[in-house]
Amino acid sequence: MSRRRLRPARLRPVDMVRLGGTGLRTRPLRVFLSALGIAIGVAAMIAVVGISSSGQAEVDRRLDKLGTNLLRAAPTERQDGTRAQLPEMAVAMVRRIGPVISAEQTGLIEEAKIYRNEHIPSGRTGSIDVTATGRSLLPVIGGRLQSGAWLTPATEKFPGVVLGASAAQRLGVHTPGTRLKIGQSWFSLAGVLSPVPLAPEIDSTALVGWPAARTHLRFDGHPTTVYLRAEDRQVTAVRDVLAATVSPGHAGDVAVSRPSDALAAREATRSTLTGLLLGLGGVALLVGGVGVGNTMVISVLERRGEIGLRRALGATSGHIRGQFLTEALLLSMLGGLGGTVLGTAITAGFAAFRHWPTKVPLWAAGAGVTATLLIGALAGLFPAIRAGRMPPAQALSGP
């Protein structure tokens, strides 16, 4: 009579998941704490990527609104330590460049200082520059008024001043009509500007009309900065000829910059910090993986009786390995999904607080869950192999 060799039953994936889930349901507190370690690491990584992406989206939104076609020309510092001087007709020559849409100039009045009243000591200037400008400056730099009014054909000739946002805060004045002392003359506050992202130097400046600066502050009429807007497709071409146009024959005395590049560069500098925080998130994720491995090792030791009983009833080493490996993967997946939700919520909350658009890249969420599964597989592999190699008799005999 021939004997048929019995083959061990094969567990379906659904059965394996059910077995792994049973092991997790019997120890809810330990599972929660282990999954929490994974979740913190994933949440940290997703929050860092999400906040960085949201910040970049905000910069892009602001640049789309403000425009990237603004150019700025200013005199350079010579080798002898003196600063070059731009010609009085600089802005008029710039406006003759074909692709230039609009242009305006400002001129620093070094001798003039602004004070809230005559009782302020002369040395306490608050680092506020007094600058002459033309009427078309605001649309060129993308500035907006916070209160009051801008210079008009009438007021630019009279002693009126418009303060940048920081200048108004340092002086402690925001009400139009307030009298301020500039040099030896009294000026009336015409308005206060909102912060100007593309020209932050304007924020700490007191702006007076070009004619009024000549009349009341002995301004020499030489501009120190020229701002211009060019056609989007011709920005590079205008940039190439701007220095020679502003100062013919002395192009080396002029530095040309694109303020939108500074905003983009400021966001790019955050990449170093982002990389550091991602590294910290990775360390937290690794610590969570160690926690999963530790949980699974303890689980194997505590469940030796269960392992021995299952082996005695016909479970193979592969069944036991699969069960504990599935538990580790399910535990890691719980942590990964929880961390993804937590990281997304942190990003959304921070973005809402800063009034940014919320942006969490899908690749970040996918990478977080994938990383947790890999770490879970590695963390659960040793305990699973150890459980599978345990002989039934030794497992049933207890520790």
DRENDO-1510 file (C-alpha; in Angstrom, 1 decimal, always signed):
<recs>
REC; n; res; u; v; w
REC; 1; MET; +0.0; +0.0; +0.0 .
REC; 2; SER; +1.6; +3.3; -1.1 .
REC; 3; ARG; +1.7; +6.2; +1.3 .
REC; 4; ARG; +0.8; +9.6; +0.0 .
REC; 5; ARG; +3.1; +12.3; +1.3 .
REC; 6; LEU; +1.0; +15.0; +2.9 .
REC; 7; ARG; +1.7; +18.5; +1.7 .
REC; 8; PRO; +1.3; +21.4; +4.1 .
REC; 9; ALA; -1.6; +23.7; +3.4 .
REC; 10; ARG; -0.9; +27.0; +1.7 .
REC; 11; LEU; -2.2; +30.1; +3.4 .
REC; 12; ARG; -3.9; +32.6; +1.1 .
REC; 13; PRO; -2.8; +36.2; +1.5 .
REC; 14; VAL; -6.1; +37.1; +3.0 .
REC; 15; ASP; -5.6; +34.4; +5.7 .
REC; 16; MET; -2.1; +35.7; +6.3 .
REC; 17; VAL; -3.4; +39.2; +6.8 .
REC; 18; ARG; -6.1; +38.0; +9.2 .
REC; 19; LEU; -3.5; +36.1; +11.2 .
REC; 20; GLY; -1.2; +39.2; +11.4 .
REC; 21; GLY; -4.1; +41.4; +12.4 .
REC; 22; THR; -5.1; +39.1; +15.2 .
REC; 23; GLY; -1.6; +39.5; +16.7 .
REC; 24; LEU; -2.0; +43.3; +16.6 .
REC; 25; ARG; -5.5; +43.3; +18.0 .
REC; 26; THR; -4.5; +41.4; +21.1 .
REC; 27; ARG; -2.0; +44.0; +22.2 .
REC; 28; PRO; -3.5; +47.4; +21.3 .
REC; 29; LEU; -1.4; +49.7; +23.6 .
REC; 30; ARG; +1.9; +48.2; +22.5 .
REC; 31; VAL; +0.8; +48.4; +18.9 .
REC; 32; PHE; -0.2; +52.1; +19.3 .
REC; 33; LEU; +3.1; +53.1; +20.9 .
REC; 34; SER; +5.1; +51.3; +18.2 .
REC; 35; ALA; +3.1; +52.7; +15.4 .
REC; 36; LEU; +3.4; +56.2; +17.0 .
REC; 37; GLY; +7.2; +56.0; +16.6 .
REC; 38; ILE; +6.8; +55.3; +12.9 .
REC; 39; ALA; +4.1; +58.0; +12.6 .
REC; 40; ILE; +6.2; +60.7; +14.1 .
REC; 41; GLY; +9.1; +60.1; +11.7 .
REC; 42; VAL; +6.7; +60.0; +8.6 .
REC; 43; ALA; +4.8; +63.1; +9.8 .
REC; 44; ALA; +8.1; +65.0; +10.3 .
REC; 45; MET; +9.3; +64.1; +6.8 .
REC; 46; ILE; +5.9; +64.9; +5.1 .
REC; 47; ALA; +5.5; +68.2; +7.1 .
REC; 48; VAL; +9.0; +69.4; +6.1 .
REC; 49; VAL; +8.4; +68.6; +2.5 .
REC; 50; GLY; +4.9; +70.0; +2.6 .
REC; 51; ILE; +5.8; +73.2; +4.3 .
REC; 52; SER; +8.7; +73.8; +2.0 .
REC; 53; SER; +6.5; +73.1; -1.1 .
REC; 54; SER; +3.8; +75.4; +0.3 .
REC; 55; GLY; +6.3; +78.1; +0.8 .
REC; 56; GLN; +7.6; +77.7; -2.7 .
REC; 57; ALA; +4.0; +77.8; -4.0 .
REC; 58; GLU; +3.5; +81.1; -2.1 .
REC; 59; VAL; +6.6; +82.6; -3.6 .
REC; 60; ASP; +5.4; +81.5; -7.1 .
REC; 61; ARG; +2.0; +83.0; -6.4 .
REC; 62; ARG; +3.5; +86.3; -5.3 .
REC; 63; LEU; +5.9; +86.4; -8.2 .
REC; 64; ASP; +3.0; +85.7; -10.6 .
REC; 65; LYS; +1.1; +88.6; -9.0 .
REC; 66; LEU; +4.1; +91.0; -8.7 .
REC; 67; GLY; +5.7; +90.0; -12.0 .
REC; 68; THR; +9.2; +88.9; -12.7 .
REC; 69; ASN; +10.0; +91.6; -15.3 .
REC; 70; LEU; +11.3; +94.2; -12.8 .
REC; 71; LEU; +15.0; +95.2; -13.1 .
REC; 72; ARG; +17.0; +97.4; -10.8 .
REC; 73; ALA; +20.1; +99.5; -11.7 .
REC; 74; ALA; +22.3; +101.1; -9.0 .
REC; 75; PRO; +25.8; +102.5; -8.8 .
REC; 76; THR; +28.7; +100.3; -7.7 .
REC; 77; GLU; +31.4; +101.1; -5.3 .
REC; 78; ARG; +34.8; +101.9; -6.9 .
REC; 79; GLN; +38.2; +100.5; -5.9 .
REC; 80; ASP; +39.1; +103.8; -4.1 .
REC; 81; GLY; +36.1; +103.4; -1.8 .
REC; 82; THR; +33.9; +106.0; -3.4 .
REC; 83; ARG; +30.5; +105.3; -4.9 .
REC; 84; ALA; +29.9; +105.9; -8.6 .
REC; 85; GLN; +27.3; +108.5; -9.6 .
REC; 86; LEU; +24.6; +108.0; -12.1 .
REC; 87; PRO; +23.8; +110.9; -14.6 .
REC; 88; GLU; +20.7; +113.0; -14.0 .
REC; 89; MET; +19.2; +111.8; -17.3 .
REC; 90; ALA; +19.5; +108.1; -16.4 .
REC; 91; VAL; +15.8; +107.3; -16.3 .
REC; 92; ALA; +15.1; +109.3; -19.4 .
REC; 93; MET; +17.6; +107.3; -21.3 .
REC; 94; VAL; +16.2; +104.0; -19.9 .
REC; 95; ARG; +12.7; +104.9; -21.1 .
REC; 96; ARG; +14.1; +105.1; -24.7 .
REC; 97; ILE; +14.9; +101.3; -24.6 .
REC; 98; GLY; +12.2; +99.8; -26.8 .
REC; 99; PRO; +11.0; +96.8; -24.6 .
REC; 100; VAL; +10.9; +99.0; -21.5 .
REC; 101; ILE; +7.3; +99.4; -20.4 .
REC; 102; SER; +7.9; +101.9; -17.5 .
REC; 103; ALA; +10.7; +103.2; -15.5 .
REC; 104; GLU; +11.3; +105.4; -12.4 .
REC; 105; GLN; +14.2; +106.6; -10.3 .
REC; 106; THR; +15.0; +107.3; -6.7 .
REC; 107; GLY; +17.8; +109.5; -5.3 .
REC; 108; LEU; +19.2; +109.1; -1.8 .
REC; 109; ILE; +19.6; +112.4; +0.0 .
REC; 110; GLU; +22.4; +111.6; +2.4 .
REC; 111; GLU; +22.5; +114.9; +4.2 .
REC; 112; ALA; +18.8; +114.8; +5.1 .
REC; 113; LYS; +17.5; +112.9; +8.2 .
REC; 114; ILE; +14.0; +112.4; +9.3 .
REC; 115; TYR; +12.7; +112.9; +12.9 .
REC; 116; ARG; +9.3; +112.7; +14.5 .
REC; 117; ASN; +9.8; +116.1; +16.2 .
REC; 118; GLU; +12.5; +118.6; +17.0 .
REC; 119; HIS; +13.2; +117.1; +20.4 .
REC; 120; ILE; +14.7; +113.9; +19.0 .
REC; 121; PRO; +18.6; +113.8; +19.2 .
REC; 122; SER; +20.3; +114.1; +15.9 .
REC; 123; GLY; +21.9; +110.7; +16.1 .
REC; 124; ARG; +18.7; +108.8; +16.5 .
REC; 125; THR; +17.7; +108.5; +12.9 .
REC; 126; GLY; +16.2; +105.0; +13.1 .
REC; 127; SER; +18.3; +104.0; +10.0 .
REC; 128; ILE; +15.6; +105.6; +7.8 .
REC; 129; ASP; +16.8; +106.9; +4.4 .
REC; 130; VAL; +15.3; +110.0; +2.9 .
REC; 131; THR; +14.9; +109.6; -0.8 .
REC; 132; ALA; +13.6; +111.6; -3.7 .
REC; 133; THR; +11.4; +109.9; -6.2 .
REC; 134; GLY; +9.0; +110.4; -9.1 .
REC; 135; ARG; +5.2; +109.9; -9.2 .
REC; 136; SER; +5.3; +106.7; -11.2 .
REC; 137; LEU; +7.4; +104.7; -8.7 .
REC; 138; LEU; +4.5; +102.7; -7.1 .
REC; 139; PRO; +3.3; +100.9; -10.3 .
REC; 140; VAL; +6.9; +100.1; -11.3 .
REC; 141; ILE; +7.9; +98.4; -8.1 .
REC; 142; GLY; +4.4; +96.9; -7.4 .
REC; 143; GLY; +3.9; +99.0; -4.3 .
REC; 144; ARG; +0.5; +99.7; -2.6 .
REC; 145; LEU; -0.6; +102.3; -0.1 .
REC; 146; GLN; -1.6; +101.2; +3.4 .
REC; 147; SER; -3.1; +104.6; +4.2 .
REC; 148; GLY; -3.2; +108.1; +3.0 .
REC; 149; ALA; -2.3; +109.2; -0.6 .
REC; 150; TRP; +0.7; +108.9; -3.0 .
REC; 151; LEU; +2.5; +111.8; -4.6 .
REC; 152; THR; +0.6; +113.8; -7.2 .
REC; 153; PRO; +1.6; +116.5; -9.7 .
REC; 154; ALA; +0.7; +119.0; -7.0 .
REC; 155; THR; +2.0; +117.4; -3.8 .
REC; 156; GLU; +5.3; +116.4; -5.3 .
REC; 157; LYS; +6.3; +120.0; -5.4 .
REC; 158; PHE; +5.4; +120.7; -1.8 .
REC; 159; PRO; +6.8; +119.4; +1.5 .
REC; 160; GLY; +5.0; +116.1; +1.7 .
REC; 161; VAL; +6.4; +112.7; +2.6 .
REC; 162; VAL; +5.4; +109.1; +2.1 .
REC; 163; LEU; +6.8; +106.5; +4.5 .
REC; 164; GLY; +7.7; +102.9; +3.9 .
REC; 165; ALA; +6.1; +100.3; +6.2 .
REC; 166; SER; +9.2; +99.9; +8.4 .
REC; 167; ALA; +9.9; +103.6; +8.5 .
REC; 168; ALA; +6.4; +104.4; +9.7 .
REC; 169; GLN; +6.7; +101.7; +12.4 .
REC; 170; ARG; +10.1; +103.0; +13.6 .
REC; 171; LEU; +8.8; +106.6; +13.7 .
REC; 172; GLY; +5.6; +105.5; +15.3 .
REC; 173; VAL; +3.4; +107.6; +12.9 .
REC; 174; HIS; +0.7; +106.3; +10.7 .
REC; 175; THR; -1.8; +109.2; +10.5 .
REC; 176; PRO; -1.7; +111.3; +7.4 .
REC; 177; GLY; -1.2; +115.0; +8.1 .
REC; 178; THR; +1.3; +114.3; +10.9 .
REC; 179; ARG; +4.2; +116.8; +10.8 .
REC; 180; LEU; +7.7; +115.4; +10.5 .
REC; 181; LYS; +11.0; +117.2; +10.5 .
REC; 182; ILE; +13.4; +116.4; +7.6 .
REC; 183; GLY; +16.6; +118.3; +7.6 .
REC; 184; GLN; +15.7; +121.8; +8.5 .
REC; 185; SER; +12.2; +121.7; +7.1 .
REC; 186; TRP; +8.9; +120.4; +8.2 .
REC; 187; PHE; +7.0; +117.9; +6.0 .
REC; 188; SER; +3.5; +116.6; +6.2 .
REC; 189; LEU; +2.9; +112.9; +6.1 .
REC; 190; ALA; +0.9; +112.1; +3.0 .
REC; 191; GLY; +0.7; +108.3; +3.2 .
REC; 192; VAL; +2.2; +105.0; +4.4 .
REC; 193; LEU; +3.1; +102.2; +2.1 .
REC; 194; SER; +2.5; +98.5; +2.6 .
REC; 195; PRO; +5.6; +96.2; +2.5 .
REC; 196; VAL; +7.1; +96.0; -1.0 .
REC; 197; PRO; +8.4; +92.5; -1.6 .
REC; 198; LEU; +10.3; +93.2; -4.8 .
REC; 199; ALA; +11.9; +96.4; -3.4 .
REC; 200; PRO; +12.4; +95.8; +0.4 .
REC; 201; GLU; +14.8; +98.8; +0.6 .
REC; 202; ILE; +11.7; +101.0; +0.1 .
REC; 203; ASP; +10.2; +99.8; +3.4 .
REC; 204; SER; +12.8; +101.7; +5.5 .
REC; 205; THR; +12.6; +104.9; +3.3 .
REC; 206; ALA; +11.0; +108.3; +3.6 .
REC; 207; LEU; +10.0; +109.3; +0.0 .
REC; 208; VAL; +9.6; +112.9; -1.0 .
REC; 209; GLY; +8.8; +114.3; -4.5 .
REC; 210; TRP; +11.7; +115.1; -6.8 .
REC; 211; PRO; +10.9; +118.8; -7.1 .
REC; 212; ALA; +10.3; +119.2; -3.4 .
REC; 213; ALA; +13.7; +117.5; -2.6 .
REC; 214; ARG; +15.5; +120.0; -4.8 .
REC; 215; THR; +13.6; +122.9; -3.3 .
REC; 216; HIS; +13.6; +122.1; +0.4 .
REC; 217; LEU; +16.4; +119.5; +0.9 .
REC; 218; ARG; +19.1; +120.8; -1.5 .
REC; 219; PHE; +19.0; +117.5; -3.5 .
REC; 220; ASP; +21.6; +117.4; -6.3 .
REC; 221; GLY; +19.3; +115.5; -8.8 .
REC; 222; HIS; +21.5; +112.4; -9.3 .
REC; 223; PRO; +19.5; +109.2; -9.0 .
REC; 224; THR; +20.9; +106.3; -6.9 .
REC; 225; THR; +18.5; +103.6; -8.2 .
REC; 226; VAL; +16.6; +103.1; -11.4 .
REC; 227; TYR; +13.7; +100.7; -11.5 .
REC; 228; LEU; +12.1; +99.5; -14.7 .
REC; 229; ARG; +9.6; +97.1; -16.1 .
REC; 230; ALA; +10.4; +95.4; -19.4 .
REC; 231; GLU; +8.4; +93.1; -21.7 .
REC; 232; ASP; +8.6; +89.5; -20.2 .
REC; 233; ARG; +10.2; +88.0; -23.3 .
REC; 234; GLN; +12.8; +90.8; -23.5 .
REC; 235; VAL; +13.9; +91.0; -19.9 .
REC; 236; THR; +17.3; +89.4; -20.6 .
REC; 237; ALA; +17.9; +91.6; -23.6 .
REC; 238; VAL; +17.1; +94.7; -21.6 .
REC; 239; ARG; +19.3; +93.5; -18.8 .
REC; 240; ASP; +22.3; +93.1; -21.1 .
REC; 241; VAL; +22.1; +96.8; -22.3 .
REC; 242; LEU; +20.8; +98.5; -19.2 .
REC; 243; ALA; +24.2; +99.3; -17.6 .
REC; 244; ALA; +25.5; +100.9; -20.7 .
REC; 245; THR; +22.3; +102.9; -21.2 .
REC; 246; VAL; +22.2; +104.2; -17.6 .
REC; 247; SER; +25.8; +105.3; -17.6 .
REC; 248; PRO; +27.2; +105.5; -21.2 .
REC; 249; GLY; +30.9; +104.9; -21.3 .
REC; 250; HIS; +31.0; +103.8; -17.6 .
REC; 251; ALA; +28.9; +100.6; -17.7 .
REC; 252; GLY; +31.2; +99.1; -15.0 .
REC; 253; ASP; +29.9; +101.7; -12.6 .
REC; 254; VAL; +26.3; +100.2; -12.7 .
REC; 255; ALA; +25.1; +97.0; -11.0 .
REC; 256; VAL; +22.0; +95.5; -12.6 .
REC; 257; SER; +19.8; +93.0; -10.6 .
REC; 258; ARG; +16.5; +91.3; -10.9 .
REC; 259; PRO; +14.6; +91.5; -7.6 .
REC; 260; SER; +12.5; +88.5; -8.4 .
REC; 261; ASP; +15.7; +86.4; -8.5 .
REC; 262; ALA; +16.4; +87.5; -4.9 .
REC; 263; LEU; +13.0; +86.2; -3.8 .
REC; 264; ALA; +13.5; +82.9; -5.5 .
REC; 265; ALA; +17.0; +82.7; -4.1 .
REC; 266; ARG; +15.7; +83.3; -0.6 .
REC; 267; GLU; +13.4; +80.4; -1.0 .
REC; 268; ALA; +16.2; +78.3; -2.4 .
REC; 269; THR; +18.3; +78.9; +0.7 .
REC; 270; ARG; +15.7; +77.1; +2.7 .
REC; 271; SER; +16.7; +73.8; +0.9 .
REC; 272; THR; +19.7; +73.4; +3.3 .
REC; 273; LEU; +17.4; +73.6; +6.3 .
REC; 274; THR; +14.9; +71.4; +4.6 .
REC; 275; GLY; +17.6; +68.7; +4.0 .
REC; 276; LEU; +18.6; +68.9; +7.6 .
REC; 277; LEU; +15.0; +68.5; +8.8 .
REC; 278; LEU; +14.5; +65.6; +6.4 .
REC; 279; GLY; +17.5; +64.0; +7.9 .
REC; 280; LEU; +16.0; +64.4; +11.4 .
REC; 281; GLY; +12.8; +62.9; +10.1 .
REC; 282; GLY; +14.7; +60.0; +8.7 .
REC; 283; VAL; +16.4; +59.4; +12.1 .
REC; 284; ALA; +13.0; +59.5; +13.8 .
REC; 285; LEU; +11.7; +57.0; +11.2 .
REC; 286; LEU; +14.7; +54.7; +11.9 .
REC; 287; VAL; +14.1; +54.9; +15.6 .
REC; 288; GLY; +10.4; +54.0; +14.9 .
REC; 289; GLY; +11.7; +51.0; +12.9 .
REC; 290; VAL; +13.8; +49.9; +15.8 .
REC; 291; GLY; +10.7; +50.1; +18.0 .
REC; 292; VAL; +8.9; +47.9; +15.6 .
REC; 293; GLY; +11.7; +45.3; +15.6 .
REC; 294; ASN; +11.8; +45.4; +19.4 .
REC; 295; THR; +8.0; +44.9; +19.6 .
REC; 296; MET; +8.2; +41.9; +17.3 .
REC; 297; VAL; +11.1; +40.3; +19.2 .
REC; 298; ILE; +9.1; +40.6; +22.4 .
REC; 299; SER; +6.0; +39.3; +20.7 .
REC; 300; VAL; +7.9; +36.2; +19.6 .
REC; 301; LEU; +9.2; +35.6; +23.1 .
REC; 302; GLU; +5.7; +36.1; +24.7 .
REC; 303; ARG; +4.0; +33.9; +22.1 .
REC; 304; ARG; +6.2; +30.8; +22.2 .
REC; 305; GLY; +3.3; +28.7; +23.4 .
REC; 306; GLU; +1.2; +29.9; +20.4 .
REC; 307; ILE; +4.0; +29.2; +18.0 .
REC; 308; GLY; +4.6; +25.7; +19.4 .
REC; 309; LEU; +0.9; +24.9; +19.3 .
REC; 310; ARG; +0.6; +26.0; +15.7 .
REC; 311; ARG; +3.7; +24.0; +14.7 .
REC; 312; ALA; +2.3; +21.0; +16.5 .
REC; 313; LEU; -1.0; +21.3; +14.5 .
REC; 314; GLY; +0.8; +21.4; +11.2 .
REC; 315; ALA; +1.9; +25.0; +10.6 .
REC; 316; THR; +5.2; +25.1; +8.7 .
REC; 317; SER; +8.2; +27.4; +9.4 .
REC; 318; GLY; +7.1; +29.4; +6.4 .
REC; 319; HIS; +3.6; +29.9; +7.9 .
REC; 320; ILE; +5.1; +31.2; +11.1 .
REC; 321; ARG; +7.6; +33.5; +9.3 .
REC; 322; GLY; +4.8; +34.9; +7.1 .
REC; 323; GLN; +2.6; +35.5; +10.1 .
REC; 324; PHE; +5.1; +37.6; +12.1 .
REC; 325; LEU; +6.4; +39.4; +9.0 .
REC; 326; THR; +2.8; +40.3; +8.1 .
REC; 327; GLU; +2.3; +41.7; +11.6 .
REC; 328; ALA; +5.4; +43.8; +11.2 .
REC; 329; LEU; +4.2; +45.1; +7.9 .
REC; 330; LEU; +0.7; +45.9; +9.2 .
REC; 331; LEU; +2.2; +47.7; +12.2 .
REC; 332; SER; +4.5; +49.8; +10.0 .
REC; 333; MET; +1.6; +50.5; +7.6 .
REC; 334; LEU; -0.5; +51.8; +10.5 .
REC; 335; GLY; +2.3; +54.1; +11.5 .
REC; 336; GLY; +2.9; +55.2; +7.9 .
REC; 337; LEU; -0.7; +56.0; +7.2 .
REC; 338; GLY; -1.1; +57.8; +10.5 .
REC; 339; GLY; +2.1; +59.8; +9.9 .
REC; 340; THR; +0.9; +60.7; +6.4 .
REC; 341; VAL; -2.4; +62.1; +7.9 .
REC; 342; LEU; -0.6; +63.8; +10.7 .
REC; 343; GLY; +2.0; +65.4; +8.4 .
REC; 344; THR; -0.6; +66.6; +6.0 .
REC; 345; ALA; -2.6; +68.1; +8.8 .
REC; 346; ILE; +0.5; +69.9; +10.2 .
REC; 347; THR; +1.2; +71.3; +6.7 .
REC; 348; ALA; -2.4; +72.4; +6.2 .
REC; 349; GLY; -2.5; +74.1; +9.6 .
REC; 350; PHE; +0.9; +75.9; +9.1 .
REC; 351; ALA; -0.1; +77.0; +5.6 .
REC; 352; ALA; -3.5; +78.3; +6.8 .
REC; 353; PHE; -1.7; +80.2; +9.7 .
REC; 354; ARG; +0.7; +81.9; +7.2 .
REC; 355; HIS; -2.1; +82.3; +4.5 .
REC; 356; TRP; -0.2; +80.1; +2.1 .
REC; 357; PRO; -1.6; +77.6; -0.4 .
REC; 358; THR; -1.4; +74.1; +1.0 .
REC; 359; LYS; +0.7; +71.8; -1.1 .
REC; 360; VAL; +1.8; +68.3; -0.2 .
REC; 361; PRO; +3.5; +66.4; -3.0 .
REC; 362; LEU; +2.0; +63.0; -3.7 .
REC; 363; TRP; +5.5; +61.6; -4.0 .
REC; 364; ALA; +6.2; +62.6; -0.4 .
REC; 365; ALA; +3.2; +60.7; +0.9 .
REC; 366; GLY; +4.0; +57.7; -1.3 .
REC; 367; ALA; +7.7; +57.8; -0.2 .
REC; 368; GLY; +6.7; +57.9; +3.4 .
REC; 369; VAL; +4.5; +54.9; +3.3 .
REC; 370; THR; +7.0; +53.0; +1.1 .
REC; 371; ALA; +9.8; +53.8; +3.5 .
REC; 372; THR; +7.8; +52.5; +6.5 .
REC; 373; LEU; +7.0; +49.3; +4.7 .
REC; 374; LEU; +10.6; +48.7; +3.9 .
REC; 375; ILE; +11.7; +49.5; +7.5 .
REC; 376; GLY; +8.9; +47.3; +8.8 .
REC; 377; ALA; +10.0; +44.4; +6.6 .
REC; 378; LEU; +13.6; +44.8; +7.7 .
REC; 379; ALA; +12.6; +45.2; +11.4 .
REC; 380; GLY; +10.3; +42.2; +11.3 .
REC; 381; LEU; +12.5; +39.9; +9.3 .
REC; 382; PHE; +14.8; +38.7; +12.1 .
REC; 383; PRO; +11.9; +38.1; +14.6 .
REC; 384; ALA; +10.0; +36.2; +11.9 .
REC; 385; ILE; +13.0; +34.0; +11.0 .
REC; 386; ARG; +13.6; +33.3; +14.7 .
REC; 387; ALA; +10.0; +32.4; +15.2 .
REC; 388; GLY; +10.0; +30.1; +12.1 .
REC; 389; ARG; +13.1; +28.2; +13.3 .
REC; 390; MET; +11.7; +27.5; +16.8 .
REC; 391; PRO; +11.1; +23.8; +17.2 .
REC; 392; PRO; +7.6; +22.9; +18.4 .
REC; 393; ALA; +8.8; +21.0; +21.4 .
REC; 394; GLN; +11.0; +23.9; +22.6 .
REC; 395; ALA; +8.3; +26.4; +21.9 .
REC; 396; LEU; +5.7; +24.4; +24.0 .
REC; 397; SER; +8.2; +23.8; +26.8 .
REC; 398; GLY; +8.1; +27.6; +27.6 .
REC; 399; PRO; +11.1; +29.9; +28.4 .
</recs>
